[in-house]
């Protein structure tokens, strides 16, 4: 009953056309609620299907997302230099199916020389990225949020002062576009981090890893407690989107389908949304688990409509 009541609440929150997500920018309200598109968000993250040329098969991805009945897809810009161009191809197709889109960049700690790839084409020029995302979201209004992976590992780069200037320029272009970076539990639960960044972030993508005890991808029991501690630091109304590991972690190993199911179920009950990392392969057991829950949630959640 509690889960059903929570999803019903989510349904009210994601009645996006009524909240103006897909409306004209001709007259902006004095105060814009960037969290409206975040609450009740459920979908998958990264793992785009690709062709032999490394281009994203956007038609296939949209078809898979529509079959799963997600309301959000989280697009990672990292694996190919063409990901930015492919995002532009993907957005109008996703919009036709009422799918909202987040876009994610990698931080310096996941860029060369530490790794092989940058987020292309603007690499580490996050000021430029912020402006370009804002411009793109004006043209494609289902682009509702952008993110930086492992943001909490790069706070010396993304200082409050620098981030404030970045977001200030982007919000001059589109005040509706949300910024929802990836923040792990150790930083997300710290009151001083919340104090420094709460006025800048519109929400947190929270990868659950049982980190308030011994980190692992086997025990879902601390989802409620950890979300509660993060809410205590940032505020009860601050959106927390639980990120569920479907793909194995380099240090913590693989998760099981039942673990994915339990973290998803707890995430939708105690947080403000759920994303699955990464988009599961159709026909796999984890794909079946995710699709069954997405279908349950979609049954009580209105889908957004094309403008």
Secondary structure, 3 states (H helix, E strand, C coil): CHHHHHHHHHHHHCCHHHHCCCCCCCCCCCCCCCCCCCCCEEEEECCCCECCCCCECHHHHHHHHHHHCCCEEEEECCCCCCHHHHHHHHHHHHHHCCCEEEEEECCHHHCCCCCCCCCCCCCCCHHHHHHHHHHHHHHCCCEEEEEECCHHHCCCCCCHHHHHHHHHHHHHHCCCCEECCECCHHHHCCHHHHHHHCCCCCEEEEECCCCCCCCCCCCCCCHHHHHHHHHHHHCCCCEEEEEEECCCECCCECCCHHHHHHHHHHHHHHCCEEEEECCCCCCCHHHHHHHHHHHHHHCCCCCCCCC
